[in-house]
Amino acid sequence: MSGDEVQASLNVQRASFSRWQASMESPLVNDYKKPFIYRRILETFLGGLRLILGDDVPFYVFLFQVLFFIVPPVMISTFISLHIRNALSFSASIFSCGATIFIYAMILQLLSLYLRSQKSKVGEIEQVHIAIDEEVLQFDSLFGPKTWSFIIPKKKFKLFFVIHPILCGILSAASVFYLSPLETQYLKVEWGWCIAFTGVGVATYAVAIWPMIGGPPAEPATFHPLSLDFLALSRCSHILTCVLVHYLARTYSAVYWLYLLDCTCHVLFTGFTLLWVFGILPPIDAYLFWILEQWQVIALGGSPCATDRRLVLQCFFGTMTLFAVAVMPTYLAMVVVGSIRGYLLSIDIPWLISSIFSHKVKIITGISGKYEENRPIDGKTSLRRMTCSRELVLYFCMFILMLILTLGINLPHQQWYENVQNYTKHKLENNGNKGRAWANVEINYLFATPSLFKHSTMNIVGGGVILIAAVMLAVNEIQKVYIFGILRNPVFIYHKEIQQSTIVYIFSQFLLIGAPYLCFLLVNLSITANMNTLVDEEKNTLMLLLKVIPFARAVRYVWQFPHGSLIQLSIFYIIEIIIRQKPINNIPVLSALAYVPATRIFLVSIAYLWMTRFLQRIWSVMLFMITAMTDPKQRKIISLFLVGFNIGILPFLIVFLAFSAAVAAPLLPLFTLPLFLLGYPRPLRSWSYPIGRSANSCEDSVYYEQLTPHIAFAVHSVVQSGSLGHVEPGEHFLLRWEDRLLWIQIVECGLTHCYYSIKGLELQETSCHTAEASRVDNIFSHAFDVPHSTHISGGPSRTFNQDYLHTLTPLTKISVIGYSDIRNVLTGVIDSLDTLKKVEDYFYKSLLWLLLDDAVQRSYTTVNEHSSENLHRKLVYSAHSRNQDGIKSLPEVDKKAEVHFEVAIPKVTQGSAINQDKISSDGSRVSRTSQSGRSSRMAWVDGHSIAQRNIIPEEHVSHKGTSLTEVSPPATIASWDDDEDPLYVEKRGKENGNMFIGLVDEAKNYPGSEKKENSVFPPILSKAHSEEGIEDANDNKNQTSFLPGILNDSSDDEENLSVHSINTKKSSLRKHHKNKDSRSAQVNLRVISRADVYSPVYNSPLSAGMAPLTAWYIDIPYDSETLESAQDRFPQSWYQFILRFFSSKYVKAYTRAKSARNKKSDNTDADSQASTSRQGQDEKDQVEKVLQDEALEDTFRLVVATCNLIIHGSDGLAPTPPQVYKTYNGEIPWSMALDWLTNRTALYQLVMKAYRFSVKLALDHFLVGPPGSWLELHEAMNDYACHWFMGPDSKTADTASPRHQLAYANSAVSLRHIASPVTWSEAVIEEVPNLFSIGYNPIKGVYTSHMLTLGEAEVNIGRLSGETVRALWASLSAELLYLTNDDDERYSIQAHPVLLRNLTIQAADPPLGYPIYSSPPLRFAVPWLNATFQTMKKQ
């Protein structure tokens, strides 16, 4: 070969190697971390000895550590040798060793305590780290406090100062018992192996006891950040467990499986040191909860629990009741008590108890506001308690049926039970275990087996179980997009019809409620037919308990897991049929299946559980190995080497996976490479913190919060219908919709109920997130986005699942209510001059519409005895009976819009404020000043004339609290003198001896002024006289003027109005209302106190009711000339159009409310009949009178012009895009007049809303087209008010006022202001149908729009490989908590499109993971029992 050819070959090899190495740019571990990791591994191996500390550490530090470390193993070896040489008895050696080590540990603790205390006497400071590296320490002297603080650390909890030495003594004594070669010979091994075991065991004991003396090392197995005092107990607990197993095996030598377990523990004990280094043995907290969970699942037949507290309670009560079943005197009592126990433990008793007896229960049934149920609403039962009561009824009925079935099976055959039981006991007493075999044969001949327990009956029941299980599996598969995850389902195009069909629904409910009875019957028949096998000659022994456990577990499991019990009992009965056909007693593997039916059911259930775990682990290993070879980005030299290594040790790998499945320990792929270790056993939910405890919340979390209740309901429905297949605790599902990724975990299951954990992953997609999310989208697209014809006939690429070798398997789709997110660039639109001009044009129209709407809103105030109780309820957006079907999260106040025109007059207080709305004693508006650009058209009157015409002697006035009787307004304004001072009138009246009712006092306002914006403006009409006020507007057409808020309750002769006529009318009204149960007459009374206070005069009470608040047109910060020019753009025709609409609405609503009250009244006197007859008068005249009211029009002109000047300025130029953006988001350009607007908070909010309306209308004007008519524009604004939230989104700060400044407080509540959400997040939670905001991208320099639209969304659901998820989480935990490898660019966090590694790490619980939303455990039971928001509304 020539030199050129060699060089070319080398270049090819280098290029190939570069391609292999390209994806390894992210290192497994950074170089600077490696020395630290090596030191930490050595410390873990030595049990906490720190022998690598640096160059400046004195030698005596190492000397003391080594000397103190070797004393315990030397002592235990000495006592074992003394026992072997018969110098001491076995018991003496055990107790002597324990006492010696206890004294030794206590002396060290006391000595360290004494030496550490010396530092306070010599004035030394505490030991500190003098450098960033935690291994660089300071030491003072041989017996200095710093030195001994390092060698024997201080206990954080003083109690452990005694507990640790005691445990050292117990561990030493137990180790002498366990490690003695004479004791090891019990396992039937040679003496040499016994000595070797003792030697290795002593070394293991040494590294296990030192953490309790010298402090524990960092452990790779970390479940929860425990204190070092608790962490030191982990290794001790592992050794004591082995000693306990050995003691039980020696005590119950007849139990063969205990002997096998003891042998296994001895083998593991020799490798404990390595197991601790590799993090295979769990820490003390995970160890305890793992033991409880395995006891709950394996022995008690329960489910893994959502919380540790529930797990402890269920294990406690389950174990106590298990003992109660074991001590039952007769078989009948044992069956009945065991059946009751199994049923009760399968239902969610803790949740039921907390729902019934706790008034402050934690919300676990939902997140969104419409599911809140922590307290009753309006005296109604909370949703949780309502659901609880319904479930109790169902559970009670099922319990009665179960009890009848149990007694019906067993009571008729009680005599047969007694005969069999007595005969079996007799045989056992005479012949021991051989007597049981004879009894099994002779019973069938001596005592006739009842027909119920014969094979023919059991064949019918067992056949029914097998048939139902087969149908269940078939129904589950036809609802999935892929059959068995491989073949495309041709009928999936009808999945909605299948899921919603009545047959599937009835069948799914039968599986939950009816099928358990059939399984329960089969279990009872199978066990009772061989009930003599449960008879034991001794009571209260471990053997009896071991025989009762399979029976108790079987009768509980059928209720705990109805679907799983169908499958397992089907397998059991198939084996039962095989046993009958061909005895298998001679087959070693199956000989146990031919012994006891209860044991056979138990073994089948455990084998099914372990087999499913084993297959899941094999699948997970295959994914890791195959993707290491097939995925170009995952191909690495080390990965290929590990794949070959795994193939070479395949038999050992299979045994390793089987052991992992048996102990429920996750796999641990080191650095997520195909190098598999065994993760430490832990609870199934994988994390120590409570579910939903924390999340990395951000502005996007609110979208998941809104979506979670709908997702939870929908997922629970498809779980129960079987669309997701057979679901058990530990399953993980991934849901995808638009840019949202939801992670759902099943954490607990029971009879009809499930607990879910829902997490939301980040929306700000990184490159790794994007790569995996794109792969998820492709998988769902291949599965669901298939033409109709392809489902029936398609090529291989469409017939089979292309992504079968993936951790995600598509299942089905669900429909939920969610927000569709639309973001657009506004370039070319918002910077258009035409658009900017339209913003100002639409601002006039929008503000006019909102001002009139607000006036009507204030009249639509509901006040009654329960008003305070209704304040916390969400109200409908609009007071105009607008359709709110789309806003399901907002409950209605009443079924129909009902108007109440009576309010209590609040107590007045003295004082006034320049920039606040002045409120009279009846809550009406009083103006302070008046300015107008169109003063020639506005009729103004001063306060003196008003006072003069309305002064009423005390003798003609009725007082009740602070209420005032009615006062008629003046008939004309001709006699009003603008020069008279009302203060002079007051003085003159007092001199004449007349008492006045405060009409000339300083303007009053009740607590909570406009500035604080918690004041209440009562409705314009009062109940006592408003029933006639509007009608009189037609009768008294000659009446000239009305003050704002004053209603005319006039007499028949307006021209001859006098005090006498007023008194006559008052007397008539008192007589009219005397026999009624309604409250006393109340009137809105305008109070004018000073000569410089002016008020417009309106020509009808309806105009006064439609007028803006007085404070909104006083102290105007502009001169008349500026206002005059600003009013030139006033939309006159638009004003007339909407004024006609709102006036008509006002009158019609009033008429309906009045008619409703008249129907409830029983009075038939003349006044009532006259009032009823006037209701039929034409309403058009009232509206026309308002339309012709120039004073009302000029008031609106003044308010709108002032607000427009503040927003857009007085220069007449169109706004700029930055100005539009800032103003839309609440940042109004500053001017001298801005304070005037901000001090009137209600008006300020209306102005901001109007501006946002105008921006949206201007954008729609050019993007969609201008409105075709005033009606179309009105409908658009009406839609905005009802179904839109406009404002800054969650990423933009809103400078608008907070919610508490918006409400008209006290007894009267403005519906719009209470219902309208203040922030973007609130609007999302309350499910406002549409949201719109404007943003700015400073990087690209463009303006953007952000719109959310609420609607029905199709969400894709896929099942994740649960073992793959737990394996990645186990690797993450070890890498971050032990190796502290937290580099953001590390290899183990990079994108892996097949394993979804990055998404899985995101879904881990904080602090290791970073989901932006995490729900608490969500509990759902039978859907038709859940008291949802809709059922609450129907009450």
Disulfide bonds with the S-S distance in Angstrom:
none
